[in-house]
Amino acid sequence: MSYRPQVCIVGGGMITQVQILPSLYQLQRLGVVGDIHICALNSAPLKVLAADPMLAKAFPGQSFVAHPALTTDPKVMQPDAFKEVIASLPPHQIVVVAVPDQMHNGVIQKALQHDQHICCVKPLVLKHNEAEVVAREARRRGLVVGIEYHKRFDDRYLIARRQYRAGRFGEFRIGQASLLECWYYRHSNFQNWCTCENSDMFSYIACHYIDLVAFITGLRPTAVSVYGIKDRYPNGREGYLWTDGRVIWENGACLNVQNALGYPDEGPGGNFQGIRLYGSKGDQGTMIVHNDQYRGVEHAYTEKGTDPGDTRYAQPNPDYFQYVDVGGAGLKPVGYGFRSIEYIVRRIGDCMEEVGSRGAKEALSIRQRFLDRVDEEGIMATPRNSAYNELVMEAGRMSILNEGREVSIQYGRKAGIKFRTYRR
Ligand SMILES: NC(=O)c1ccc[n+]([C@@H]2O[C@H](COP(=O)([O-])OP(=O)(O)OC[C@H]3O[C@@H](n4cnc5c(N)ncnc54)[C@H](O)[C@@H]3O)[C@@H](O)[C@H]2O)c1
């Protein structure tokens, strides 16, 4: 059997444009996936994708099926169209979830109901109990659900993970992580949804580095406190646009995480990001320091580009997502943004190849055993093996809304969060 799934991307926004669609076009070029459908709320973002000059240059002759069609009046909203598209696919194709965070769960439920494998941008869902439902239903139906934490596929994290697990860094004790996105984000759609009552910078971006600490060390977070500073967006609404979080881990280690929509637009990188982890073994100190913003590349252009945040002097990230000319038609996408999508799609392919042409009952148990292996390996984030992410997000939210009170996380059958109580 040769598995070449159709892919349905739900959401045609920024992340689809800069990472998901070009990655899938490349996989289509390689014969790994078949037709690509994209659903959006209306035709406007789909027109942007169809006319994107970079995508046209990199993937000449390739296109996607738009829902609603490109000719539809952009004023017509079709919030339920994705449901019909998913229902129209044969089972065991791939649904990519790339809608705003609070809508992930609805799309995931629909995809599971129609027996589709899933690749979901982070965060999977907003609540731990929702993640548990997704995990149970996916296992019952034998469906792969991969959560796209692409920093995991930055080789420096895979290297740190392997060496940490080989004991070379001893035990993580204390660390600091930062991810500050550019100031100009405040002018985007963020101001309409990332407001105090819905979210905050800790919920939106702290998960990346917290996930990486768990990914490297295998430790789980057990308590969270987050101090948030409110600021006004250009439209006058208020958001927690600066956050400082403290995450305590099951071995007593501590990670400080700072996040903001506050990196100066005139700064040379697309953001500020990185991590420092200090550990110990016997009487030796150890460290892992990743400068994820400045990766040793400096450019000075004749003039600055036309995108917000473009500068004449720049420190571009060569590792996340870039196009390179390696001869032949178009351009090739490279970087961990591509590798992460490729990994999830190929693991789904591996699962389906193992099933081959076996009957339904046997096929289901093969797929379920495959899911157990993927959960256990821990390379791809799944609803089961990365459930700490939802717990941290819930705990962070409870803390920030209560002036930074510490919230503890419990695992096991009674997994959940509560305000931490202290022994007197
Ligand atoms: N580093 C990362 O992992 C990373 C980076 C950026 C975004 N994201 C995640 O990706 C998701 C999307 O972010 P974005 O920046 O692309 O958002 P965006 O606002 O640019 O795009 C959202 C898209 O969802 C579509 N949409 C909304 N309602 C819909 C509906 N009912 N049916 C079909 N489509 C619908 C909109 O038309 C739009 O195309 C978010 O969950 C975000 O957290 C992850």
The ligand as an SDF file (V2000), in Angstrom:
LIG
                    3D

 44 48  0  0  0  0  0  0  0  0999 V2000
    5.1810   29.2070   17.0310 N   0  0  0  0  0  0  0  0  0  0  0  0
    4.0300   28.5960   16.8350 C   0  0  0  0  0  0  0  0  0  0  0  0
    3.9080   27.4220   17.0960 O   0  0  0  0  0  0  0  0  0  0  0  0
    2.8790   29.4000   16.3090 C   0  0  0  0  0  0  0  0  0  0  0  0
    3.1430   30.6210   15.6870 C   0  0  0  0  0  0  0  0  0  0  0  0
    2.0570   31.3470   15.2170 C   0  0  0  0  0  0  0  0  0  0  0  0
    0.7740   30.8720   15.3890 C   0  0  0  0  0  0  0  0  0  0  0  0
    0.5620   29.6890   16.0180 N   0  0  0  0  0  0  0  0  0  0  0  0
   -0.8200   29.2060   16.2430 C   0  0  0  0  0  0  0  0  0  0  0  0
   -1.4760   29.0780   14.9850 O   0  0  0  0  0  0  0  0  0  0  0  0
   -2.8670   29.3750   15.1340 C   0  0  0  0  0  0  0  0  0  0  0  0
   -3.2650   30.3670   14.0730 C   0  0  0  0  0  0  0  0  0  0  0  0
   -2.4710   31.5270   14.2300 O   0  0  0  0  0  0  0  0  0  0  0  0
   -2.3080   32.6070   13.0530 P   0  0  0  0  0  0  0  0  0  0  0  0
   -1.3200   33.5840   13.5590 O   0  0  0  0  0  0  0  0  0  0  0  0
   -2.1140   31.9430   11.7500 O   0  0  0  0  0  0  0  0  0  0  0  0
   -3.7580   33.2740   13.1200 O   0  0  0  0  0  0  0  0  0  0  0  0
   -4.4650   34.2380   12.0470 P   0  0  0  0  0  0  0  0  0  0  0  0
   -5.3810   35.1080   12.8450 O   0  0  0  0  0  0  0  0  0  0  0  0
   -3.4710   34.8710   11.1430 O   0  0  0  0  0  0  0  0  0  0  0  0
   -5.3220   33.2090   11.1560 O   0  0  0  0  0  0  0  0  0  0  0  0
   -6.4320   32.5080   11.6620 C   0  0  0  0  0  0  0  0  0  0  0  0
   -7.1510   31.8760   10.4830 C   0  0  0  0  0  0  0  0  0  0  0  0
   -8.2470   31.1040   11.0030 O   0  0  0  0  0  0  0  0  0  0  0  0
   -9.3090   31.2490   10.0670 C   0  0  0  0  0  0  0  0  0  0  0  0
  -10.5860   30.9260   10.7220 N   0  0  0  0  0  0  0  0  0  0  0  0
  -11.1920   31.5680   11.7320 C   0  0  0  0  0  0  0  0  0  0  0  0
  -12.3940   30.9960   11.9620 N   0  0  0  0  0  0  0  0  0  0  0  0
  -12.5260   29.9890   11.0740 C   0  0  0  0  0  0  0  0  0  0  0  0
  -13.5540   29.0400   10.7930 C   0  0  0  0  0  0  0  0  0  0  0  0
  -14.6860   28.9850   11.4820 N   0  0  0  0  0  0  0  0  0  0  0  0
  -13.3520   28.1440    9.7880 N   0  0  0  0  0  0  0  0  0  0  0  0
  -12.1900   28.1480    9.0700 C   0  0  0  0  0  0  0  0  0  0  0  0
  -11.1940   29.0460    9.3010 N   0  0  0  0  0  0  0  0  0  0  0  0
  -11.3650   29.9350   10.2790 C   0  0  0  0  0  0  0  0  0  0  0  0
   -9.2480   32.7010    9.6280 C   0  0  0  0  0  0  0  0  0  0  0  0
   -9.9320   32.8720    8.3900 O   0  0  0  0  0  0  0  0  0  0  0  0
   -7.7310   32.8750    9.4770 C   0  0  0  0  0  0  0  0  0  0  0  0
   -7.3480   32.5090    8.1750 O   0  0  0  0  0  0  0  0  0  0  0  0
   -3.0560   29.8240   16.5750 C   0  0  0  0  0  0  0  0  0  0  0  0
   -3.5100   28.7330   17.3350 O   0  0  0  0  0  0  0  0  0  0  0  0
   -1.6600   30.2030   17.0030 C   0  0  0  0  0  0  0  0  0  0  0  0
   -1.4410   30.0680   18.4230 O   0  0  0  0  0  0  0  0  0  0  0  0
    1.5960   28.9250   16.4390 C   0  0  0  0  0  0  0  0  0  0  0  0
  1  2  1  0
  2  3  2  0
  2  4  1  0
  4  5  1  0
  4 44  2  0
  5  6  2  0
  6  7  1  0
  7  8  2  0
  8  9  1  0
  8 44  1  0
  9 10  1  0
  9 42  1  0
 10 11  1  0
 11 12  1  0
 11 40  1  0
 12 13  1  0
 13 14  1  0
 14 15  2  0
 14 16  1  0
 14 17  1  0
 17 18  1  0
 18 19  2  0
 18 20  1  0
 18 21  1  0
 21 22  1  0
 22 23  1  0
 23 24  1  0
 23 38  1  0
 24 25  1  0
 25 26  1  0
 25 36  1  0
 26 27  1  0
 26 35  1  0
 27 28  2  0
 28 29  1  0
 29 30  1  0
 29 35  2  0
 30 31  1  0
 30 32  2  0
 32 33  1  0
 33 34  2  0
 34 35  1  0
 36 37  1  0
 36 38  1  0
 38 39  1  0
 40 41  1  0
 40 42  1  0
 42 43  1  0
M  CHG  2   8   1  16  -1
M  END
$$$$
